[in-house]
Amino acid sequence: MVPDTFPFSAAFEIKSFKIQEMKKMIFPMLLFVTVLISCSKHDSGNEQTINVSDLPKSVVSYVDNNYPAESIYKAATVRDRNVKYAVTLTSDEIVEFDKNGGFIADEMSFMHAGEHHHGKGHHHHGVPSDSLSTAVKTYISTNFAGYAIRHAETDSICSDGLVTQVVLFKQGIAPVKLYFNSAGTFLMQGSRVVSSDLPAAVKEAIATHYTGYTLTEKSEKYVLADNYSVEYFIFLIRGDARKHVIIKEDGTVVCDR
């Protein structure tokens, strides 16, 4: 409290100083909030769902080359300053592109689970979650309590043959991708990795055994059922040729196709 004898002008200057200091504190906070909002997921009102066939060829080509183990089940145009197209993959990853179909970024989706309309892609075959085997459902309920099955499909992996890939969702947590064999036995858990971050031994194996092939930007890391062994699912390109390779973290080539 300012004393009665305190000069009015001095009191006014102190009050003005406090206001200015408060503004200095508030502005960065507002800026921080603005950045958070701008970096959040696109508002559904700014998106318009389109057919996968309506995407630019460069978008489809990028997904084919960098996410060959996935397929596109949702495509949309986005009213955003930077982003024009957004596609959602069966792994629940959202990949964003500019108006020219150039890659911008990818991230995991944290949207509420819902009914999805799966597009056709690669050699994948969607599996209704209620038709999964008892063994698969039991493993999920025991080890991932509280997770919902977001997507399931069958696929072929050179090391394990026909497998069932299941993507699990829990609000606020990154989706989980699990693999099971035809008997419903858990094989491994997969996660996306940037190819430039692959272990040196894996990169050396690629250079030695796959001369002339180019490593795509994205690969997949498998943590096997023993929770110790790690393998990498690598995607290679040479002209029109495509090759899928599984390599252990010590550089041992497991298989390719």
VEXDREN-2710 file (C-alpha; in Angstrom, 1 decimal):
% VEXDREN-2710
k/r/px/py/pz
1/MET/0.0/0.0/0.0
2/VAL/1.3/3.4/-1.0
3/PRO/1.5/5.9/2.0
4/ASP/-0.6/9.1/1.9
5/THR/2.5/11.2/1.7
6/PHE/3.9/9.3/-1.2
7/PRO/4.0/11.5/-4.4
8/PHE/1.2/10.7/-6.8
9/SER/3.5/10.7/-9.8
10/ALA/5.9/8.2/-8.2
11/ALA/3.0/5.9/-7.3
12/PHE/1.8/6.1/-10.9
13/GLU/5.2/5.2/-12.2
14/ILE/5.4/2.2/-9.9
15/LYS/1.9/1.0/-11.1
16/SER/2.9/1.5/-14.7
17/PHE/6.1/-0.4/-14.1
18/LYS/4.2/-3.4/-12.6
19/ILE/1.8/-3.4/-15.5
20/GLN/4.7/-3.5/-18.0
21/GLU/6.3/-6.3/-16.1
22/MET/3.1/-8.3/-16.2
23/LYS/2.8/-7.8/-19.9
24/LYS/6.3/-9.1/-20.3
25/MET/5.2/-12.3/-18.5
26/ILE/1.9/-12.7/-20.1
27/PHE/3.0/-12.3/-23.8
28/PRO/5.4/-15.3/-23.7
29/MET/2.7/-17.4/-22.1
30/LEU/0.2/-16.4/-24.8
31/LEU/2.8/-17.1/-27.5
32/PHE/3.5/-20.5/-26.0
33/VAL/-0.2/-21.4/-26.0
34/THR/-0.5/-20.2/-29.6
35/VAL/2.4/-22.4/-30.6
36/LEU/0.8/-25.4/-28.9
37/ILE/-2.5/-24.8/-30.6
38/SER/-0.9/-24.4/-34.0
39/CYS/1.0/-27.6/-33.5
40/SER/-2.0/-29.6/-32.4
41/LYS/-4.0/-31.9/-34.7
42/HIS/-6.0/-30.4/-37.4
43/ASP/-9.5/-29.5/-36.4
44/SER/-12.0/-31.9/-38.1
45/GLY/-13.8/-28.9/-39.5
46/ASN/-10.7/-28.1/-41.5
47/GLU/-10.5/-31.5/-43.1
48/GLN/-12.5/-33.0/-46.0
49/THR/-12.2/-36.7/-46.6
50/ILE/-11.3/-37.8/-50.1
51/ASN/-10.8/-41.0/-51.9
52/VAL/-7.3/-42.5/-51.9
53/SER/-7.4/-42.5/-55.7
54/ASP/-7.8/-38.7/-55.6
55/LEU/-4.4/-38.2/-53.9
56/PRO/-1.5/-36.9/-56.0
57/LYS/0.7/-39.6/-57.3
58/SER/3.7/-38.2/-55.3
59/VAL/1.8/-38.8/-52.1
60/VAL/0.9/-42.4/-52.9
61/SER/4.5/-43.0/-54.2
62/TYR/6.0/-41.6/-51.0
63/VAL/3.8/-43.9/-48.8
64/ASP/4.6/-46.9/-51.0
65/ASN/8.3/-46.3/-50.8
66/ASN/8.6/-45.4/-47.1
67/TYR/5.8/-47.3/-45.5
68/PRO/5.5/-50.5/-47.6
69/ALA/4.3/-52.5/-44.6
70/GLU/1.3/-50.3/-44.3
71/SER/-1.6/-49.1/-46.4
72/ILE/-3.7/-45.9/-46.5
73/TYR/-7.2/-46.2/-44.9
74/LYS/-8.0/-42.5/-44.8
75/ALA/-7.1/-39.5/-46.9
76/ALA/-8.1/-35.9/-46.5
77/THR/-7.5/-32.4/-47.8
78/VAL/-6.6/-29.9/-45.1
79/ARG/-7.3/-26.2/-45.0
80/ASP/-4.0/-25.3/-43.4
81/ARG/-1.3/-22.8/-44.2
82/ASN/1.3/-25.5/-44.7
83/VAL/-0.5/-28.8/-45.0
84/LYS/-2.7/-29.7/-48.0
85/TYR/-3.0/-33.5/-47.7
86/ALA/-3.1/-35.8/-44.7
87/VAL/-3.2/-39.6/-44.9
88/THR/-3.8/-42.0/-42.1
89/LEU/-2.0/-45.4/-42.3
90/THR/-3.1/-48.7/-40.9
91/SER/-0.4/-48.3/-38.3
92/ASP/-2.3/-45.2/-37.1
93/GLU/0.4/-42.9/-38.3
94/ILE/-0.7/-39.6/-39.9
95/VAL/1.5/-38.4/-42.8
96/GLU/1.2/-34.8/-44.0
97/PHE/2.0/-33.4/-47.4
98/ASP/2.1/-29.9/-49.0
99/LYS/0.0/-28.7/-51.9
100/ASN/2.6/-30.2/-54.3
101/GLY/2.5/-33.6/-52.7
102/GLY/5.8/-33.1/-50.9
103/PHE/6.3/-34.8/-47.6
104/ILE/6.1/-32.5/-44.5
105/ALA/5.9/-34.7/-41.4
106/ASP/4.5/-37.8/-39.8
107/GLU/3.3/-38.6/-36.4
108/MET/1.1/-41.0/-34.4
109/SER/-2.6/-40.3/-34.2
110/PHE/-4.1/-39.7/-30.7
111/MET/-7.7/-39.3/-32.0
112/HIS/-10.5/-41.3/-30.4
113/ALA/-10.8/-44.8/-31.8
114/GLY/-13.7/-45.2/-34.2
115/GLU/-14.9/-47.0/-37.3
116/HIS/-12.4/-46.9/-40.1
117/HIS/-12.9/-47.4/-43.8
118/HIS/-9.8/-49.2/-45.0
119/GLY/-8.4/-48.5/-48.4
120/LYS/-6.8/-51.1/-50.6
121/GLY/-3.1/-51.4/-50.4
122/HIS/-0.3/-53.8/-51.0
123/HIS/-0.8/-57.4/-49.8
124/HIS/-2.8/-56.6/-46.7
125/HIS/-6.1/-58.1/-45.7
126/GLY/-8.2/-56.5/-43.0
127/VAL/-9.4/-58.7/-40.1
128/PRO/-12.5/-57.8/-38.0
129/SER/-11.4/-57.5/-34.4
130/ASP/-14.1/-59.9/-33.2
131/SER/-12.8/-62.6/-35.4
132/LEU/-9.3/-62.6/-33.9
133/SER/-8.4/-65.9/-32.2
134/THR/-8.9/-66.4/-28.5
135/ALA/-5.1/-66.7/-28.1
136/VAL/-4.6/-63.2/-29.5
137/LYS/-7.4/-61.7/-27.5
138/THR/-6.1/-63.3/-24.3
139/TYR/-2.6/-62.0/-24.9
140/ILE/-3.9/-58.5/-25.5
141/SER/-6.2/-58.4/-22.4
142/THR/-3.5/-59.8/-20.2
143/ASN/-0.6/-57.6/-21.3
144/PHE/-2.3/-54.5/-22.6
145/ALA/-5.3/-54.0/-20.2
146/GLY/-7.3/-50.9/-21.1
147/TYR/-6.2/-50.9/-24.8
148/ALA/-8.7/-51.2/-27.6
149/ILE/-8.1/-52.9/-30.9
150/ARG/-7.8/-50.2/-33.5
151/HIS/-7.0/-52.3/-36.5
152/ALA/-6.0/-55.8/-37.5
153/GLU/-4.8/-57.3/-40.7
154/THR/-2.9/-60.3/-42.1
155/ASP/0.4/-59.9/-43.7
156/SER/3.3/-62.0/-44.9
157/ILE/6.8/-61.6/-43.4
158/CYS/9.7/-63.5/-44.8
159/SER/10.9/-64.7/-41.4
160/ASP/7.5/-65.8/-40.0
161/GLY/5.3/-66.4/-43.0
162/LEU/1.6/-65.3/-42.6
163/VAL/1.2/-63.1/-39.5
164/THR/-1.6/-61.1/-38.0
165/GLN/-0.7/-57.5/-37.2
166/VAL/-2.8/-55.8/-34.5
167/VAL/-2.7/-52.1/-33.7
168/LEU/-3.8/-51.2/-30.2
169/PHE/-5.1/-47.8/-29.0
170/LYS/-5.3/-46.2/-25.5
171/GLN/-6.2/-42.5/-25.1
172/GLY/-3.1/-40.3/-24.6
173/ILE/-0.6/-43.1/-25.3
174/ALA/1.1/-43.9/-28.6
175/PRO/-0.6/-46.8/-30.5
176/VAL/1.1/-50.2/-30.1
177/LYS/1.7/-52.6/-33.0
178/LEU/1.8/-56.3/-32.2
179/TYR/2.5/-59.4/-34.5
180/PHE/1.1/-62.9/-34.0
181/ASN/1.7/-66.1/-35.9
182/SER/-1.1/-68.3/-37.4
183/ALA/-1.4/-70.1/-34.1
184/GLY/-2.0/-66.8/-32.2
185/THR/1.4/-66.9/-30.5
186/PHE/2.9/-63.4/-29.9
187/LEU/6.0/-62.8/-32.0
188/MET/7.1/-59.3/-31.6
189/GLN/6.2/-55.6/-31.1
190/GLY/6.9/-53.1/-33.9
191/SER/7.7/-49.4/-33.9
192/ARG/8.7/-46.9/-36.6
193/VAL/12.3/-45.7/-36.8
194/VAL/14.2/-43.3/-39.0
195/SER/16.5/-45.2/-41.2
196/SER/19.4/-42.8/-40.6
197/ASP/19.3/-43.9/-36.9
198/LEU/19.7/-47.6/-37.7
199/PRO/22.7/-49.3/-35.9
200/ALA/26.0/-49.2/-37.7
201/ALA/26.1/-53.0/-38.1
202/VAL/22.7/-52.9/-39.9
203/LYS/23.9/-50.2/-42.3
204/GLU/27.1/-52.1/-43.0
205/ALA/25.1/-55.3/-43.8
206/ILE/23.0/-53.3/-46.2
207/ALA/26.0/-51.9/-47.9
208/THR/27.7/-55.3/-48.1
209/HIS/24.7/-57.5/-49.3
210/TYR/22.5/-55.0/-51.2
211/THR/24.9/-53.0/-53.4
212/GLY/23.0/-50.4/-55.5
213/TYR/19.9/-50.4/-53.4
214/THR/18.8/-47.2/-51.6
215/LEU/17.5/-47.3/-48.0
216/THR/14.1/-45.6/-47.6
217/GLU/13.7/-42.9/-45.0
218/LYS/11.6/-45.1/-42.7
219/SER/12.2/-48.6/-41.3
220/GLU/10.6/-50.7/-38.6
221/LYS/12.1/-52.0/-35.3
222/TYR/11.0/-55.4/-34.0
223/VAL/11.4/-56.3/-30.3
224/LEU/10.9/-60.0/-30.2
225/ALA/8.9/-62.0/-27.7
226/ASP/11.9/-62.6/-25.5
227/ASN/12.0/-58.8/-24.9
228/TYR/15.7/-58.9/-25.6
229/SER/16.3/-59.7/-29.3
230/VAL/15.9/-56.8/-31.8
231/GLU/15.5/-57.0/-35.5
232/TYR/14.9/-54.4/-38.2
233/PHE/12.5/-54.5/-41.1
234/ILE/14.3/-52.6/-43.9
235/PHE/12.8/-51.3/-47.1
236/LEU/15.2/-51.0/-50.1
237/ILE/14.8/-49.5/-53.6
238/ARG/16.8/-49.9/-56.8
239/GLY/15.0/-48.4/-59.8
240/ASP/11.7/-50.2/-60.0
241/ALA/12.9/-53.0/-57.8
242/ARG/11.7/-53.2/-54.2
243/LYS/13.2/-55.4/-51.5
244/HIS/12.1/-56.1/-47.9
245/VAL/14.9/-57.3/-45.6
246/ILE/15.0/-58.3/-41.9
247/ILE/18.3/-57.8/-40.2
248/LYS/19.3/-58.4/-36.6
249/GLU/20.9/-55.5/-34.7
250/ASP/24.3/-57.2/-35.0
251/GLY/24.1/-57.1/-38.8
252/THR/23.0/-60.7/-39.4
253/VAL/20.6/-60.9/-42.4
254/VAL/17.6/-63.0/-41.4
255/CYS/15.8/-63.0/-44.7
256/ASP/14.6/-60.9/-47.6
257/ARG/12.0/-61.0/-50.4
END
